[in-house]
Amino acid sequence: MKVPSPPSRALRGLSLIHAVLIACTLQSFAVAATVDVERSIDMAPPSEARSKQPAVSYTLQPEKLRETSRPVQKSKLFRLLATGSAQARIVNVDGEVVRSSAPRASIQTLQISPDEGWFLVEVGNSGYSVVSAGSLVDMASPPTHPEAPEDATDFEWKILDNNHLIGQADLPSLDTEGLTAAEVESLPPRDTLIYLYTISSDTMTPIQVDDTLSRPFHITGVTDGQVELLHYVTSEIFGARVVPVPTQ
């Protein structure tokens, strides 16, 4: 058997030390990486923590009605022609038809968002659709009816801002005994329900109405975030604003 020379033994010893050092270094890197991953996980809020974050409720609070509202700027991008008829259609600035009425589902209303990034279309009894102004694809479909009470009317939605709609549903009068259908139709509702629909999250939240606001009322329009209300009985016009209220 050939005995390794001293230089060979020295080289083997260095190689062994080198291997140990490499193994230790790799282990250190692995530990460090594990710590970094754990730190990143700790820093990112878990889904359970996010679900426990305080929710936001909303109230409709009175606000002094502006004496002179800013004139409503008509969109130069889209127009609704032949409103409510079978020929109702939305055209762009070049007069090209971008959306037409379907059989027995004519386009009733067209509202344009303040930033003109999308528009809200009401189609017959089919409800509302939020449509992208760029791609002309439906972005969202707000609910058509409150979950309760059962006798509530369908929603009437209006644009509140670039990410929200404000919706109203009415509770019909219960004092209808002995009245004709026409007389029942002319009765004011017994109450008004108000909801907020968030387009980006496709969520609907009830809005609490401040006790100082006289009900029932009808939302006649929204100007710069101020909601304009008309009392069903007295025909008084007053202003209000949707205010977020963080819950504890």
HELIX and SHEET records of a PDB file:
HELIX    1   1 PRO A    6  MET A   43  1                                  38    
HELIX    2   2 SER A   47  SER A   51  1                                   5    
HELIX    3   3 GLY A  124  SER A  126  5                                   3    
HELIX    4   4 ALA A  181  SER A  186  1                                   6    
SHEET    1   A 8 GLU A 156  ASP A 161  0                                        
SHEET    2   A 8 HIS A 164  LEU A 171 -1                                        
SHEET    3   A 8 ASP A 191  THR A 198 -1                                        
SHEET    4   A 8 THR A 203  VAL A 209 -1                                        
SHEET    5   A 8 VAL A  56  GLU A  63  1                                        
SHEET    6   A 8 ILE A 237  PRO A 246 -1                                        
SHEET    7   A 8 GLN A 226  HIS A 231 -1                                        
SHEET    8   A 8 PHE A 217  THR A 223 -1                                        
SHEET    1   B 3 PHE A  78  LEU A  81  0                                        
SHEET    2   B 3 ARG A  89  ASN A  92 -1                                        
SHEET    3   B 3 VAL A  97  SER A 100 -1                                        
SHEET    1   C 4 ILE A 107  ILE A 112  0                                        
SHEET    2   C 4 TRP A 118  VAL A 123 -1                                        
SHEET    3   C 4 GLY A 127  SER A 132 -1                                        
SHEET    4   C 4 ASP A 138  ALA A 140 -1                                        
END                                                                             
